[in-house]
Amino acid sequence: MAVDMDISGPLESMDINRIGEVVQKWQTFCEATDNIVKFEDISPFEGDFIGSVNGLLEHGLGSLVVDYFLQALEERCKQHVSTFWMHFDGYLKFDVSLDSFEDRKLIDNWVEETISKSLEELHMAKYLQEKCLAMLKHTLQSSLRNEEMKGYDTNLSSRYQSMVSAVLHTTLPRHFPDVLHLYFKARLEEFRAAVENKKKERNPGDCIDDNETETVKSGSSGLIDEMEVDDLNALEADSEYCEVVDNTWISKVGHVVHNLKELGFTAMTEDAYASAIFSLLNAKVHSLAGEDHLTSVLQPIRNWIQAVPLGFLHIILPYLCLPSQDNNRDLRALASTWASCPPLCFTGRESESERITRWHLRLEYFAYETLQDLRISQLFDIIVDYPESEDTIKDLKQCLDNTGQHAKLVDSFLSALRYRLLIAGASTNDILAQYVSTIKALRTLDPTGVFLEAVGQPIGEYLRGRKDASKCIVAMLTDSSGGANATDVNEGISLLEELSRDASNRENGDNDDDYNAEDEKSWAASERWEPDPVEADPSMGSRNRRSIDILGMLVGIFGSKEQLINEYCIMLAEKLLNKSDYNIERETRTLELFKILFGEGSMQRCEIMINDLTASKRTNANVKTTLKQQSQHEDQVDKVEDSMLSLDIIDATIVSSCFWPPFQAENINIPSEIDQLLDDYAKQFHVLRAPRKIMWKNNLGTVKLELQFEDRSAEFVVSPVHASIIMLFQEQPRWTSKDLAAAVGISVDTLCRRIILWVNQGIIMESAGTTSDEHVYTIVENIGDTGHDDVDTRVVGTAFLEEEEDASEEDQLQTKNLVVYEYFVKGMLTNFPTLKLEDIHKRLGDHSYGFYVYDLSLHQLQMFLSRLVSEDKFEVNDGEYRLRKQ
């Protein structure tokens, strides 16, 4: 090896003989140095090396000696490092993307064997070089004074370590960090399997994944802010980890970690096992919570962190924190001592305890953040299943309390609402059900109401544009089944219980006259006060935000209570008019709750309606009793018996018209027998309540019918117009559309819409008349005589058929351009052979764009489809529509 020497200073004062002696010493030193760094046994060259070094030091050439020796070590180190990196070239031959067990096992075995062997070889080579360096230091110490040696001592070690690190890192292959990651990932998987096996041995049939309430480690803490450095004492008192893996496994992993540290790969090693730990923790969180959004998983995740990642760190961190060893014998002795005693009992430096604590905090924070992101992505489904998912909401609350990423939740949930809920295809009942569940869930998640304020505003604005929103809200407030036409999604969603609870709270608040108790509550509330989060809207006071309840937010959709009160009056009138037994106990209770919510003055009309029904029950009994007494002394008895009808079949609802919602007038001709009974009833009422008179609304109310046929019987509850139509078939079994409409007293178009109810039930058969606009209707006495296979044979029994909507809605339908709707429905039934009414309604709403805007209600669509059925364009059977077969 050639080295440039700058020795002009010392040689200027020497004679030729002394210069020759120095050159001879230098040649001897170079030859001895080359042999020392090349061979493991340096004893044969030790005498020449020490003598030449001492001779050169006498002439002041110490710096030159040190530079040459370090350069010789560097050249030899490069050879060792090159051989070291060549061991890892085999990694490029593997396809790490393969997921089969055999492939992964082959790669893991190669990685473990290669790392252990190559690190041991390189560490041994480094140890020999350090031994050579130690010999040089010893020679310098024996020849130089103490003050002269100080600079050499520290300078030699630091220069050598910097040189080794520079050689390793400048030649580092790109795939070496991946190899390290695979190594620690495999060791962590082995440790995890050992922990689970040990758990199963102690508790057969149980494993670490179970949702157990007790922690695996006695020092397990809850939230991050509860974890302190002193908690490690509880962990170190437990010797469980020493029973998980054997001493050989600990020793092998420890040697690898320590050798990596000695070679200057401390940071890379920390990155490798950290990425393996976080990768496994991420997979664990997703395995526990990925498909199950109803069960709390936070405590099992904490238990797993204590048992697996922290247990693994308790094993490898002491080796990473060990001071540099001067020889392998000392390292092996210390590793053996470590392996034979509980790892947690290792009395390391205080920094090691702090590192364990910091790792605990990092892992818990990562678990909180990972679980939070997963639950935020599932939040829409979690709220759909609320309150079954309440434990999951509490988990999410703890995660957000520790991460503070509340804005991410609001943005993600709003996006899910826009794409999954606030769309034309979603029914108003479904939107309201989700809104109520959202209010309840977010109250648990954020008692301050900030989330609810941000999320509730777009839902409220969207509901404000729905025409049937107020009707659905009132239905949810009054009906325990979730309102009329409730779908399976929101079946059972009702606010009646919430209304009762709110009314009870208001009454208790009004009746509380104990000022001392009120002062105590105020004082307790002031002690619990906390400032609003930074996400809060400053324009809204925290007191108002925290006091918002479910009913208040629903009422707030419309800005005032008048719209809901009007809708309730209409719904109450409809329910009362359909009452046949005067049982209004439930309606009375609901009205009392509404009076507490909205005030008695606002509900005065509804109270009069309830009183009208109570008075009708009493008046109805008086009229019937009086007429029965008169019939015993008059000839009316014979007339009633001949007609087979009596006043017992009539239950009249007498209303104060000025307080009830306006009724849609529709004059119909009712059967003469019924008309006579109504006249008798009206006359007797005038006698009892003079000067008041009854004005019958023949199109309102319900009629109970029992129809007898040759091969079947059926009972129906229908509107008066439907009853009038079917009773005319007692006179003759066959009617034309014009004659039947004239007999009932309605238009032919109205008849075609009304009679479709009986056609769908298989009671009446429709056929073409003599002209294109004429239809012939025939009563079906025997289903076998019809010759149609699609007649519903299940009409035997009891059926409840709701009355059609008011004529005003039908008139609105007449004005709409329905050609586009018909075109779309035909296209749907071409692609899908059969569709239910709700499916057609949803699909039409989903296809609204440009000039085509679908704005029919569900009932209007039903009337439109019924018209198409009457025109022989479609068929309907068991509620499913299809194209009529040609």
Stockholm file with secondary structure:
# STOCKHOLM 1.0

chainA/1-886         MAVDMDISGPLESMDINRIGEVVQKWQTFCEATDNIVKFEDISPFEGDFIGSVNGLLEHGLGSLVVDYFLQALEERCKQHVSTFWMHFDGYLKFDVSLDSFEDRKLIDNWVEETISKSLEELHMAKYLQEKCLAMLKHTLQSSLRNEEMKGYDTNLSSRYQSMVSAVLHTTLPRHFPDVLHLYFKARLEEFRAAVENKKKERNPGDCIDDNETETVKSGSSGLIDEMEVDDLNALEADSEYCEVVDNTWISKVGHVVHNLKELGFTAMTEDAYASAIFSLLNAKVHSLAGEDHLTSVLQPIRNWIQAVPLGFLHIILPYLCLPSQDNNRDLRALASTWASCPPLCFTGRESESERITRWHLRLEYFAYETLQDLRISQLFDIIVDYPESEDTIKDLKQCLDNTGQHAKLVDSFLSALRYRLLIAGASTNDILAQYVSTIKALRTLDPTGVFLEAVGQPIGEYLRGRKDASKCIVAMLTDSSGGANATDVNEGISLLEELSRDASNRENGDNDDDYNAEDEKSWAASERWEPDPVEADPSMGSRNRRSIDILGMLVGIFGSKEQLINEYCIMLAEKLLNKSDYNIERETRTLELFKILFGEGSMQRCEIMINDLTASKRTNANVKTTLKQQSQHEDQVDKVEDSMLSLDIIDATIVSSCFWPPFQAENINIPSEIDQLLDDYAKQFHVLRAPRKIMWKNNLGTVKLELQFEDRSAEFVVSPVHASIIMLFQEQPRWTSKDLAAAVGISVDTLCRRIILWVNQGIIMESAGTTSDEHVYTIVENIGDTGHDDVDTRVVGTAFLEEEEDASEEDQLQTKNLVVYEYFVKGMLTNFPTLKLEDIHKRLGDHSYGFYVYDLSLHQLQMFLSRLVSEDKFEVNDGEYRLRKQ
#=GR chainA/1-886 SS CCCCCCCHHHHTTCCHHHHHHHHHHHHHHHHHHHHHHHCSCCHHHHHHHHHHHHHHHHTTCHHHHHHHHHHHHHHHHHHHHHHHHHGGGGGGGSCTTCCCHHHHHHHHHHHHHHHHHHHHHHHHHHHHHHHHHHHHHHHHHHHSCHHHHHHHHHHHHHHHHHHHHHHHHHTCCTTHHHHHHHHHHHHHHHHHHHHHHHHHHHSTTCCTTSCCSSCSSTTCCSSGGGCCGGGHHHHHTCCCGGGTSCHHHHHHHHHHHHHHHHTTCHHHHHHHHHHHHHHHHHHHHHHHHSSCCSSCCHHHHHHHHHHTHHHHHHHHHHHHHSCCCSSHHHHHHHHHHHHTSCGGGCCCCHHHHHHHHHHHHHHHHHHHHHHHHHHHHTHHHHHHTTTTTHHHHHHHHHHHHHHCCHHHHHHHHHHHHHHHTSSTTSCHHHHHHHHHHHHHHHHHHCTTSHHHHHHHHHHHHHHHTCTTHHHHHHHHHHCTTSSTTCCSTTTTCCSHHHHHHHHHHHHHHHHCCCHHHHHHHHHHHHHTCCCCCTTSCTTSCHHHHHHCCHHHHHHHTSSSSHHHHHHHHHHHHHHHHTCSSCCCHHHHHHHHHHHHHHCTGGGHHHHHHHHHHHHHHHHHHHHHHHHHHHHTTSTHHHHHHHHTCCGGGCCCCCCCTTTSCCCCCCCCCCCHHHHHHHHHHHHHHHHHSTTCCCCCCTTSSCEEEEEECSSCEEEEEECHHHHHHHHGGGTCSEEEHHHHHHHHTSCHHHHHHHHHHHHHTTSEEEEECSSTTCEEEEECSCGGGTCCTTSCGGGSEEEECCCCCCHHHHHHHHHSCCHHHHHHHHHHHHHSSCEEHHHHHHHHHHTCBTTBCCCCCHHHHHHHHHHHHHTTSEEEETTEEEECCC
#=GC SS_cons         CCCCCCCHHHHTTCCHHHHHHHHHHHHHHHHHHHHHHHCSCCHHHHHHHHHHHHHHHHTTCHHHHHHHHHHHHHHHHHHHHHHHHHGGGGGGGSCTTCCCHHHHHHHHHHHHHHHHHHHHHHHHHHHHHHHHHHHHHHHHHHHSCHHHHHHHHHHHHHHHHHHHHHHHHHTCCTTHHHHHHHHHHHHHHHHHHHHHHHHHHHSTTCCTTSCCSSCSSTTCCSSGGGCCGGGHHHHHTCCCGGGTSCHHHHHHHHHHHHHHHHTTCHHHHHHHHHHHHHHHHHHHHHHHHSSCCSSCCHHHHHHHHHHTHHHHHHHHHHHHHSCCCSSHHHHHHHHHHHHTSCGGGCCCCHHHHHHHHHHHHHHHHHHHHHHHHHHHHTHHHHHHTTTTTHHHHHHHHHHHHHHCCHHHHHHHHHHHHHHHTSSTTSCHHHHHHHHHHHHHHHHHHCTTSHHHHHHHHHHHHHHHTCTTHHHHHHHHHHCTTSSTTCCSTTTTCCSHHHHHHHHHHHHHHHHCCCHHHHHHHHHHHHHTCCCCCTTSCTTSCHHHHHHCCHHHHHHHTSSSSHHHHHHHHHHHHHHHHTCSSCCCHHHHHHHHHHHHHHCTGGGHHHHHHHHHHHHHHHHHHHHHHHHHHHHTTSTHHHHHHHHTCCGGGCCCCCCCTTTSCCCCCCCCCCCHHHHHHHHHHHHHHHHHSTTCCCCCCTTSSCEEEEEECSSCEEEEEECHHHHHHHHGGGTCSEEEHHHHHHHHTSCHHHHHHHHHHHHHTTSEEEEECSSTTCEEEEECSCGGGTCCTTSCGGGSEEEECCCCCCHHHHHHHHHSCCHHHHHHHHHHHHHSSCEEHHHHHHHHHHTCBTTBCCCCCHHHHHHHHHHHHHTTSEEEETTEEEECCC
//
